[in-house]
Amino acid sequence: MELNISKELSDYELEAGVIGDIIVDAKLMIIANDNGLSEDDFGFEHLSQIYKCIRKLYITKKPIDIISVKNGCDRVDLNIDMSYLSELVKYSIGSNFEYKIKLIKELACKRDVLYRLKCIGQNINKKNLSDIENEVKSISDIFSEKGTVDDLILDASEIDLIDDRDGLKTGFKNLDKVLNGLKFGTLTILTGEPSSGKSTLLNQIIAENISSGNKAFIYSGELTGSNVLRWFIDTVANVNDLQEYKSMGGTYYSANNHGQYAIKEWIKDRLFIFNENKSPSISNIGMTIEYLARVKNVKLFIIDNLMMIDRGQFEEFEKQKELAKILKNLAKKYKISVILVAHPRKKQSNLSLKNTKESYHMHDVSGASEVVNLADYEILISRDIGEDKNGNKYDTTKIIVLKNRITGKQRAKFDINFDIMRRRFWTDKDELNKDYGYDNMTIKKQVKFVELESIADDIPF
């Protein structure tokens, strides 16, 4: 960043006084270092360079006095006269040193903001709104980065311990046993080839948590809001609310009018879907999560998927790293659970569990490796379709835990069945026949719902 971007935001006497104080009393350099004072905080270039020399003396544990500072400046070809250093000493007042550092850092922060605002203004007509949003957000990040060393540490005895039971169930007994649920403050990567069943698995996890009294949010970059809702309803619907339909593709089952109505009443103010007409930028996704976590007390967030988030000003891998960092930080800050869907790097055939253990790995996720590194859990859903040596067709699905930072149980895998009629995965009959309780909502409201189909034959025209 250019120094002297604004003379109004630099104070020569203040900066000279701080350097003079240190030359007079070298112990003050400890306070300067503890408060995070750096050469970049100075608005006058020559004072910045002098402080840099002083800081080097401090780091190398050499004495700090007017002669050593002069010698240090000479070694880096900084043309500073001894008389000038003597003048700096005259600005020393020997009091309020920590307060003066605070003022210098505040001015530096304001210069930084001014510089970035000017950068945003340059060629603004050629920038899209997503880029501008990201640049504006980078300005707000400045304030969280400024501070003292004391702000960076906590007394360990004052930290509240998180209850191991705090988290969300997936609704699958075998998976919850391995993971101990999805803990609050965690980021989960869910990966698997297209049509492996990721959306179905997520629908059941959402339903399980709404049934438990929690709220959920989903962003789907590949489906319309209507399709997201339709698939969710058909997965949640009880058998008595499923109706058989015929299409060119054959027979299928979908929720009837009562099921649709009852489930929509059940999810009111409990399930939120990102507006497909709005840009899915990193900024918009982040603001949405923050708002829902803070105002609506939403606990489960699903981002489907990594590749569909608007890149904005970032390169593709940088975008992925930035998104993963934001999701992880939000999860920790608001004690929520975030699931990020990502496509695998390898073909599903290469991930098949028929092969050796080495055929799949936690870093077989497409994109930046930092995404997996930031995750607390990584779950692979693997579907294997083919024929055995006797010509018998098979279609098997497995869930594999590739990463588990919380309990350490990794490489766990188990078979999971899929029911076409219910559109549900299950490992036992309790999971298959799970009643998520949506009908209780209509009973409480004493809503009497009449099926249109049941009276159609009575209409006299």
C-alpha positions as a printed Julia matrix, in Angstrom:
461×3 Matrix{Float64}:
   0.0     0.0     0.0
   1.24    3.53   -0.76
   2.47    5.45    2.23
   1.33    9.05    2.72
  -1.98    8.32    1.03
  -3.46   11.17    3.05
  -1.51   13.69    5.12
  -4.62   14.27    7.21
  -4.41   10.66    8.33
  -0.76   10.81    9.44
   0.69   12.51   12.53
   4.41   13.2    12.28
   4.9    14.3    15.9
   3.06   11.23   17.15
   5.14    8.8    15.08
   8.41   10.58   15.77
   7.58   10.61   19.49
   7.07    6.84   19.62
  10.44    6.21   17.9
  12.11    8.76   20.17
  10.61    7.05   23.25
  12.06    3.69   22.17
  15.52    5.17   21.51
  15.46    6.71   25.0
  14.05    3.6    26.72
  14.62    0.35   24.81
  12.27   -1.55   27.12
   9.36    0.23   25.45
  10.01   -1.91   22.37
   8.53   -4.83   24.31
   5.27   -2.9    24.66
   5.37   -1.88   20.99
   5.82   -5.49   19.94
   3.11   -6.77   22.3
   0.68   -4.22   20.81
   1.45   -5.38   17.28
   3.07   -2.15   16.1
   4.71   -2.7    12.7
   6.49   -0.53   10.16
   3.34   -0.64    8.01
   1.51    1.36   10.69
   3.67    4.43   10.06
   2.44    7.01    7.58
   5.86    8.56    6.86
   8.2     6.35    4.88
  11.48    7.33    6.51
  10.0     6.83    9.99
   8.65    3.48    8.85
  12.14    2.42    7.72
  13.76    3.61   10.96
  11.24    1.63   13.03
  11.93   -1.4    10.84
  15.6    -1.17   11.71
  14.76   -0.81   15.41
  12.48   -3.82   15.28
  15.24   -5.89   13.64
  17.56   -4.99   16.52
  14.86   -6.11   18.96
  14.21   -9.4    17.18
  17.94  -10.22   17.01
  18.27   -9.27   20.71
  20.77   -6.5    20.08
  20.92   -3.32   22.17
  18.73   -0.41   21.08
  20.25    3.04   21.42
  20.88    6.0    19.14
  24.21    4.6    17.9
  22.93    1.07   17.17
  19.9     2.53   15.38
  22.21    4.71   13.24
  24.38    1.69   12.41
  21.3    -0.38   11.57
  20.09    2.32    9.17
  23.51    2.47    7.52
  23.51   -1.29    6.93
  20.37   -1.02    4.77
  21.62    2.12    2.99
  19.07    4.33    4.75
  20.54    7.81    4.64
  19.72    9.02    8.15
  21.96   11.56    9.94
  22.73   11.22   13.62
  21.37   14.75   14.02
  17.98   13.59   12.71
  17.83   10.75   15.24
  18.68   13.28   17.95
  15.74   15.38   16.76
  13.44   12.36   17.11
  14.54   11.99   20.72
  13.31   15.54   21.35
   9.77   14.4    20.44
   9.92   11.83   23.25
   7.7    12.7    26.2
   8.06    9.34   27.99
   4.4     8.91   28.93
   1.19    7.41   27.49
   3.3     5.19   25.25
   0.67    2.48   24.82
  -2.02    5.06   24.06
   0.19    6.63   21.37
   0.62    3.24   19.72
  -3.15    2.86   19.69
  -3.52    6.22   17.93
  -0.89    5.29   15.32
  -2.63    2.0    14.58
  -6.03    3.71   14.29
  -4.64    6.16   11.74
  -3.04    3.27    9.84
  -6.37    1.48    9.77
  -8.11    4.58    8.4
  -5.47    4.98    5.69
  -5.95    1.34    4.74
  -9.72    1.82    4.48
  -9.27    4.98    2.4
  -6.86    3.21    0.06
  -9.22    0.29   -0.47
 -12.17    2.59   -1.05
 -10.19    4.35   -3.76
  -9.35    0.98   -5.31
 -13.04    0.05   -5.35
 -13.83    3.34   -7.06
 -11.32    2.74   -9.84
 -13.07    1.38  -12.95
 -16.15    0.65  -10.85
 -18.3     0.74  -13.98
 -16.46   -2.37  -15.24
 -16.97   -4.38  -12.03
 -19.94   -6.59  -11.27
 -21.78   -6.29   -7.98
 -20.35   -9.56   -6.69
 -16.79   -8.23   -7.03
 -17.74   -4.98   -5.3
 -19.37   -6.94   -2.46
 -16.21   -8.94   -1.9
 -14.04   -5.82   -1.91
 -16.33   -4.07    0.57
 -16.26   -7.13    2.82
 -12.47   -7.11    2.75
 -12.65   -3.63    4.27
 -14.76   -4.85    7.19
 -12.22   -7.64    7.77
  -9.58   -5.0     8.51
 -11.13   -4.19   11.86
 -11.0    -7.78   13.1
  -7.34   -8.03   12.09
  -6.23   -4.96   14.03
  -5.49   -5.44   17.69
  -2.91   -6.2    20.33
  -1.23   -9.45   21.25
  -3.41   -9.5    24.35
  -6.45   -9.66   22.07
  -5.09  -12.82   20.45
  -4.96  -14.99   23.56
  -7.43  -16.39   26.09
  -6.88  -17.72   29.57
  -7.54  -21.43   29.05
  -9.25  -21.7    32.46
 -11.93  -19.25   31.31
 -12.96  -21.19   28.19
 -16.35  -22.9    28.4
 -16.18  -26.58   27.56
 -18.6   -27.76   24.87
 -20.86  -30.63   25.84
 -19.98  -33.71   23.75
 -23.7   -34.22   23.25
 -24.15  -30.83   21.58
 -24.78  -31.43   17.91
 -27.18  -32.83   15.35
 -28.15  -36.39   14.51
 -27.97  -37.62   10.94
 -30.8   -40.07   11.6
 -28.68  -43.06   10.5
 -27.71  -45.15   13.53
 -24.48  -46.56   12.11
 -23.29  -43.15   10.93
 -24.19  -41.39   14.19
 -22.38  -44.1    16.12
 -19.17  -43.43   14.18
 -19.42  -39.62   14.14
 -21.18  -39.16   17.47
 -23.5   -36.88   15.48
 -22.53  -33.71   13.62
 -21.11  -31.48   16.32
 -21.87  -27.79   16.46
 -19.0   -25.68   15.17
 -18.04  -28.21   12.5
 -17.75  -28.3     8.72
 -18.64  -31.54    6.91
 -17.71  -32.41    3.33
 -20.18  -34.74    1.6
 -18.87  -36.17   -1.66
 -19.99  -38.72   -4.24
 -20.6   -39.06   -7.96
 -23.81  -37.65   -9.5
 -26.81  -39.95   -8.85
 -25.05  -41.58   -5.9
 -27.78  -40.3    -3.57
 -26.29  -37.2    -1.93
 -29.54  -35.19   -2.17
 -31.6   -38.04   -0.72
 -29.19  -38.44    2.18
 -29.32  -34.7     2.86
 -33.13  -34.64    2.7
 -33.27  -37.3     5.41
 -30.74  -35.45    7.57
 -32.8   -32.26    7.23
 -36.04  -34.08    8.08
 -34.43  -35.76   11.1
 -33.4   -32.41   12.52
 -36.65  -30.59   11.82
 -38.37  -33.51   13.55
 -36.04  -32.93   16.54
 -37.03  -29.26   16.77
 -34.12  -27.73   14.84
 -34.2   -25.48   11.77
 -32.34  -25.95    8.49
 -31.18  -24.03    5.42
 -30.25  -25.35    2.0
 -28.61  -23.74   -1.02
 -28.87  -25.8    -4.19
 -27.0   -24.55   -7.2
 -28.29  -27.27   -9.51
 -32.01  -27.44   -8.63
 -34.83  -24.91   -8.6
 -36.49  -24.15   -5.3
 -39.54  -26.06   -6.5
 -37.51  -29.19   -7.25
 -35.7   -29.0    -3.91
 -39.03  -28.81   -2.1
 -40.67  -31.54   -4.22
 -37.85  -34.04   -3.59
 -37.81  -33.21    0.11
 -41.58  -33.68    0.46
 -41.53  -37.02   -1.37
 -38.76  -38.28    0.93
 -40.55  -37.17    4.1
 -44.07  -38.32    3.17
 -45.53  -41.3     5.02
 -46.8   -44.3     3.06
 -50.46  -43.28    3.44
 -49.61  -39.92    1.82
 -47.88  -41.42   -1.23
 -49.81  -41.8    -4.46
 -48.9   -43.87   -7.49
 -48.39  -42.03  -10.77
 -47.52  -43.19  -14.26
 -45.27  -41.41  -16.72
 -43.32  -42.19  -19.86
 -40.52  -43.4   -17.59
 -42.79  -45.82  -15.74
 -44.54  -45.89  -12.37
 -43.41  -43.66   -9.53
 -44.72  -42.44   -6.18
 -45.17  -38.86   -5.03
 -46.85  -37.12   -2.12
 -50.59  -36.52   -2.5
 -52.3   -33.21   -1.78
 -52.66  -33.88    1.93
 -49.01  -34.86    2.26
 -47.85  -31.76    0.41
 -50.04  -29.47    2.5
 -49.15  -31.06    5.85
 -45.4   -31.11    5.18
 -45.39  -27.47    4.0
 -47.18  -26.5     7.23
 -44.66  -28.54    9.21
 -41.61  -26.81    7.67
 -42.99  -23.28    7.97
 -40.28  -21.12    9.63
 -38.18  -24.29    9.98
 -36.74  -24.88    6.51
 -35.24  -22.08    4.43
 -34.08  -22.26    0.79
 -31.74  -19.77   -0.89
 -33.53  -17.54   -3.41
 -32.57  -18.89   -6.84
 -33.04  -15.41   -8.35
 -30.19  -13.98   -6.25
 -26.48  -14.32   -6.91
 -24.93  -17.19   -4.91
 -21.79  -15.2    -4.19
 -19.55  -16.0    -1.25
 -20.7   -12.75    0.33
 -24.42  -13.5    -0.11
 -24.08  -17.06    1.17
 -22.08  -15.86    4.16
 -24.53  -13.07    5.03
 -27.46  -15.48    4.7
 -25.91  -18.02    7.07
 -25.01  -15.31    9.57
 -28.52  -13.84    9.52
 -30.31  -17.19    9.85
 -27.99  -18.38   12.63
 -28.27  -15.13   14.58
 -31.92  -14.16   14.0
 -33.72  -17.43   13.19
 -31.57  -19.81   15.32
 -30.99  -22.12   12.34
 -28.59  -24.92   13.28
 -28.12  -26.97   10.09
 -26.78  -25.42    6.88
 -26.3   -27.27    3.6
 -24.38  -25.81    0.65
 -24.89  -27.86   -2.52
 -22.42  -27.52   -4.05
 -18.92  -26.1    -3.9
 -18.56  -25.56   -7.66
 -21.81  -23.58   -8.04
 -20.82  -20.63   -5.85
 -20.1   -17.47   -7.86
 -16.37  -16.95   -8.24
 -16.44  -13.14   -8.21
 -12.92  -11.69   -8.17
 -11.34  -14.95   -7.0
  -9.61  -17.6    -9.06
 -11.44  -20.93   -8.83
  -9.23  -22.55   -6.18
  -9.0   -19.29   -4.22
 -12.8   -19.09   -4.24
 -13.06  -22.6    -2.82
 -10.51  -21.88   -0.08
 -12.23  -18.6     0.82
 -15.67  -20.23    0.96
 -14.43  -23.1     3.13
 -12.74  -20.68    5.53
 -15.88  -18.56    5.83
 -18.1   -21.62    6.4
 -15.75  -23.0     9.07
 -15.49  -19.64   10.85
 -19.27  -19.16   10.82
 -19.76  -22.68   12.15
 -17.47  -21.96   15.09
 -18.79  -18.46   15.73
 -22.48  -19.38   15.83
 -22.18  -23.02   16.98
 -23.88  -24.45   13.91
 -23.27  -27.47   11.7
 -22.44  -26.86    8.02
 -22.44  -29.5     5.28
 -20.66  -28.62    2.03
 -21.26  -30.87   -1.0
 -18.26  -31.38   -3.29
 -17.76  -33.61   -6.32
 -15.04  -36.29   -6.17
 -11.92  -35.91   -8.28
 -11.86  -39.53   -9.4
 -14.45  -41.59  -11.26
 -16.76  -43.6    -9.04
 -15.36  -46.81  -10.5
 -12.02  -45.86   -9.03
 -13.65  -45.22   -5.69
 -15.37  -48.59   -5.61
 -14.86  -50.51   -2.43
 -14.31  -53.62   -4.5
 -10.78  -52.32   -4.97
  -8.12  -51.87   -2.34
  -8.24  -49.41    0.54
  -5.88  -47.15   -1.33
  -8.46  -46.67   -4.12
 -10.17  -43.89   -2.21
  -8.79  -41.12   -0.03
 -10.02  -38.02    1.76
  -8.25  -35.79   -0.8
 -10.11  -37.36   -3.72
 -12.39  -34.31   -3.65
 -12.31  -32.01   -6.68
 -10.88  -28.58   -6.02
  -8.53  -26.99   -3.53
  -6.97  -29.37   -0.99
  -7.46  -26.73    1.72
 -11.21  -27.41    1.62
 -10.68  -30.95    2.95
  -8.02  -29.76    5.38
 -10.51  -27.33    6.95
 -13.26  -29.95    7.25
 -13.95  -31.81   10.48
 -15.8   -34.66    8.76
 -15.68  -36.04    5.24
 -18.31  -38.53    4.11
 -18.32  -40.39    0.8
 -21.48  -41.98   -0.58
 -20.46  -44.63   -3.11
 -22.86  -46.32   -5.52
 -21.64  -49.33   -7.48
 -23.76  -50.53  -10.44
 -22.84  -53.48  -12.66
 -23.0   -57.22  -13.26
 -21.21  -59.99  -11.45
 -19.4   -62.87  -13.2
 -22.66  -64.8   -13.42
 -24.44  -62.0   -15.23
 -26.48  -60.95  -12.18
 -27.06  -57.21  -11.97
 -26.27  -55.39   -8.75
 -26.79  -51.85   -7.44
 -25.16  -51.31   -4.05
 -24.58  -48.17   -2.02
 -22.09  -47.65    0.79
 -21.34  -44.79    3.14
 -17.68  -44.3     4.0
 -16.28  -41.93    6.63
 -13.04  -40.65    5.11
 -12.28  -38.06    7.77
 -13.43  -37.74   11.36
 -11.58  -35.15   13.38
 -13.99  -35.37   16.33
 -13.97  -39.04   17.38
 -11.06  -40.23   15.23
 -13.04  -43.17   13.82
 -12.08  -43.15   10.14
 -12.35  -45.58    7.22
 -15.61  -46.79    8.73
 -17.99  -48.06    6.06
 -21.37  -49.69    5.93
 -23.93  -50.79    3.36
 -27.11  -48.77    3.03
 -30.3   -49.77    1.27
 -32.48  -47.56   -0.95
 -36.26  -47.81   -1.19
 -37.57  -46.53   -4.54
 -41.13  -45.96   -3.36
 -40.16  -44.03   -0.22
 -37.09  -42.4    -1.79
 -35.22  -43.14    1.4
 -31.96  -44.74    2.45
 -32.17  -47.17    5.35
 -30.16  -49.67    7.32
 -33.07  -51.01    9.36
 -36.85  -50.88    9.22
 -37.02  -48.07   11.79
 -35.15  -45.77    9.41
 -37.25  -46.85    6.44
 -40.58  -46.37    8.21
 -39.58  -43.27   10.19
 -42.55  -40.96   10.81
 -41.04  -37.48   11.03
 -44.18  -36.17   12.71
 -45.43  -33.68   10.15
 -49.04  -34.81   10.62
 -48.89  -33.68   14.24
 -48.81  -30.09   13.0
 -52.11  -30.36   11.15
 -53.71  -32.23   14.05
 -52.72  -29.47   16.45
 -54.19  -26.87   14.15
 -57.3   -29.06   13.78
 -57.13  -28.71   10.05
 -59.58  -30.88    8.14
 -58.13  -31.56    4.71
 -60.32  -33.03    1.99
 -58.65  -34.85   -0.9
 -59.76  -33.35   -4.19
 -59.44  -36.76   -5.8
 -61.98  -38.29   -3.4
 -64.76  -35.9    -4.42
 -63.96  -35.65   -8.1
 -66.53  -38.32   -9.02
 -69.3   -36.46   -7.17
 -69.01  -33.3    -9.25
 -72.19  -33.19  -11.44
 -70.55  -31.72  -14.55
